[in-house]
Amino acid sequence: MKTLKEGGPPVVMICANKRPEGAPKPSCGHHGAEDLRGWLKDQLKAEGLWGKKVRVLTVSCLDVCPSAGVVCSLDGGKTLELVDAETERDELLGRCRALAGG
């Protein structure tokens, strides 16, 4: 393997997995994951924090499947948290700002 980049900004991971309707396990992607990521990116860009200070990425699955909400991690997957994409997005934005040192 070859290292392409070392270091970099903190990465927030948001599960955006979408299973087919009727699947036995629920999916974060059906609970606003993509919209949440887009909103966070827009807010962080407007504040000059996106990219060099913090990144928010969608991932295919974090393997914790809630019946509602979106699973995310602010520490590289060590801790998984359940977020309501509408009512808790401002709190998540605040935590992203803190990661960015802002």
N, C-alpha and C positions, 0 to 999 in steps of 0.2 A: 504494500500500500504506500501511497505517497500523500504526505500532508499538503493540503492546498492552502489552508489558512489556520493560523493559531490565534487564540484569544477571540476577540470580537465581543459584541454587545450581549447582554443577557437575552435569552430567548424565552418567550412565552408561547407555550404550545396549546392549541385549542383543537379538540377532537371535532372533526367534521364528517365522520363516517355516516353514510346513509344506506341502511339496509332496505331491502324491498318492503313495501307495505305488507303487513301480515307476518313478518319474520318473527321468530320466537323471542329474539332479544330486541330491545329498543335501540334507537340511534340518536346521538347528539346532533347529527346533521338535520334532523327533522325539528329541532328546537332552537333554530336561529344561529347556529355556529358560524356560518359564512357571513351573515349580516353583522354579527358581533365582531368578527375579525376585521371586516371592512370599516366598521365604525371606529374601532380602536385605531386602526391604521390612519384613518382620516384625522382623528383627534391628535394623535402623536405627531403626524406630519405638520399639522397646523402649529404645534408647539415647538417644532424643530427637534423633536426627540427620536423620530423614526429613523432607523437605519444604523446610525453610528452610536446611539445611546441605548436603544432597545429594539427588538424585533418581535413581531407577533406572527406566528406561523400556524397554519392548519396542518393537522396530521390525520392519517386515515383512521386510526383507532388507538385509544389509550387503554383499552380492555377493561373498562369499568363502565357499565352500560346502565345509566339511570333511566327511569321511566319518564322523567321530565328534566329539563335543564341541559347544560353543556359542561362537559368535563374539561378542565384546563390544568396546566401546570406552570408555575412561575419559577420552578427551580430544576428544570431539566428532567422532570419526571419523578423526582424523589417524593414529591407530595402531589397528590391529585385532589382537585377541589371541584365542587359542583357549583356552577354559576347559573343564575337565571339571566338569560341574554338580554332581557328588557329591564328588569327591576334592579339588577345588581351590576350593570355595565359601568356606571359611574364609579363604584367602589373598585372594580377591576382596573379601570383607567387610573385611579389613584395609586393602586399598587404597581402598575406599569411605570408611572411617573417616578415612584420611589426606587424601583429597580434602575431606572435611568439616571438616578441621582438628581432628579428635578423636583 
